[in-house]
Amino acid sequence: MKKIGYIIFGIFLISCASNVNKKSDKKIVKSVLNQFITAVQDKDYSKLDQLTQDDFVIYENGLVWSFEEFSSELEDYDSVKINYELSNLHLIIDNTTAHAQFMNRGTFEYPDTTIVLNFIESATFIKDDDNWQIKFYHSTHSK
């Protein structure tokens, strides 16, 4: 009977540790997403490179871009001040993968006008050597 008690206690401890790791990973993934959004706003290409995997791909409004293509496209917005506000963030975390889905309200301040757009977005994260990075990002205009 004691053996069964030890086994149940061991399973309980493993379960608790797993929940702690998922909470920690959730915070980290959320932080990586926020850093990515800030890097896009700031057009910080070095930071974007650090936050994304080598085979990063972004789908945006029917277009498919690699990191290099995305960075090149972002350079066209050098004179535009960009501000993003994320909402309705939902995260799903596994051992080495994470998925985020959320809404994003973008304000684009051009020299002569301001445009506000709403987006439906998602991102896939991969954990390598305790380091979370974005592998895939999807963004489409919300109607």
C-alpha positions in Angstrom: 0.0 0.0 0.0 2.9 2.4 0.8 4.2 1.9 -2.8 1.0 3.0 -4.3 1.1 6.1 -2.1 4.6 6.9 -3.2 3.6 6.5 -6.9 0.6 8.8 -6.5 2.7 11.3 -4.7 5.4 11.1 -7.4 2.8 11.7 -10.1 1.5 14.6 -8.2 4.9 16.2 -7.9 5.6 15.7 -11.6 2.2 17.3 -12.5 2.9 20.3 -10.3 6.4 20.8 -11.8 4.9 20.6 -15.3 2.3 23.3 -14.5 5.1 25.6 -13.1 7.1 25.1 -16.3 4.1 25.8 -18.5 3.4 29.0 -16.5 7.0 30.1 -16.9 7.1 29.2 -20.6 3.8 31.1 -21.1 5.4 34.3 -19.6 8.5 33.8 -21.8 6.4 33.3 -25.0 4.3 36.3 -24.2 7.5 38.3 -23.7 9.0 37.1 -27.0 5.8 38.1 -28.8 5.8 41.6 -27.2 9.5 42.0 -28.0 8.7 41.0 -31.6 5.9 43.6 -31.9 8.1 46.3 -30.3 11.0 45.4 -32.7 8.6 45.8 -35.7 7.4 49.1 -34.4 11.0 50.3 -33.9 12.2 48.6 -37.1 14.9 46.9 -35.0 16.1 44.3 -37.6 18.8 42.9 -35.3 16.3 42.2 -32.6 13.8 40.7 -35.1 16.6 38.4 -36.2 17.2 37.3 -32.6 13.6 36.6 -32.0 12.9 34.5 -35.1 14.2 31.1 -36.3 16.4 30.9 -39.4 13.5 29.6 -41.5 11.0 32.2 -40.2 8.0 32.8 -42.5 5.3 35.4 -42.3 2.0 35.3 -44.1 0.5 38.7 -44.4 -2.7 39.4 -46.4 -2.1 36.6 -48.9 1.7 37.3 -49.3 4.4 34.9 -48.1 7.7 36.5 -46.9 10.9 35.1 -45.5 12.7 37.1 -42.8 14.7 39.0 -45.5 11.6 39.8 -47.5 9.8 40.9 -44.4 12.7 43.1 -43.3 12.9 44.6 -46.8 9.2 45.4 -46.8 9.4 46.9 -43.3 12.1 49.3 -44.6 9.5 50.9 -46.8 7.9 52.2 -43.6 10.9 54.0 -42.3 9.1 57.3 -42.3 6.0 55.9 -40.7 5.5 55.7 -36.9 3.9 52.4 -36.1 2.1 51.6 -32.8 0.5 48.2 -32.2 -2.0 47.2 -29.4 -2.5 43.5 -28.8 -5.7 42.1 -27.3 -7.5 38.8 -26.8 -4.3 36.9 -26.5 -4.7 33.2 -26.2 -1.6 31.0 -25.7 -1.3 27.2 -26.1 2.0 25.8 -24.8 3.5 22.4 -25.2 7.0 21.2 -24.3 8.8 22.7 -27.3 6.1 24.5 -29.2 3.7 27.3 -28.5 0.9 28.9 -30.5 -0.5 32.4 -29.9 -3.7 33.9 -31.4 -4.7 37.5 -30.9 -6.1 40.7 -32.2 -3.8 43.6 -33.2 -4.8 47.2 -33.7 -2.2 49.1 -35.7 -1.9 52.8 -35.9 0.3 54.0 -38.8 1.3 57.7 -38.6 2.4 59.0 -42.0 3.8 62.5 -42.4 0.4 63.7 -43.8 -2.2 61.2 -42.4 -2.9 58.5 -39.8 -4.4 55.1 -40.6 -5.8 52.7 -38.1 -6.1 49.0 -39.1 -7.3 46.0 -37.2 -5.6 42.6 -37.7 -6.3 39.0 -36.8 -3.0 37.4 -36.0 -1.3 34.2 -34.9 2.2 33.0 -34.2 4.0 29.7 -33.8 7.0 29.5 -31.4 9.7 26.8 -31.2 11.8 26.2 -28.1 15.5 25.3 -28.8 17.9 25.0 -25.9 15.5 26.8 -23.5 15.2 29.7 -26.0 11.8 30.5 -27.5 11.7 31.9 -31.0 9.0 32.7 -33.6 8.9 30.3 -36.5 5.7 31.4 -38.2 3.6 34.5 -38.1 0.3 35.1 -39.7 -1.5 38.5 -40.1 -4.6 39.4 -42.0 -6.8 42.5 -42.0 -10.0 42.2 -39.9 -13.2 43.3 -41.4 
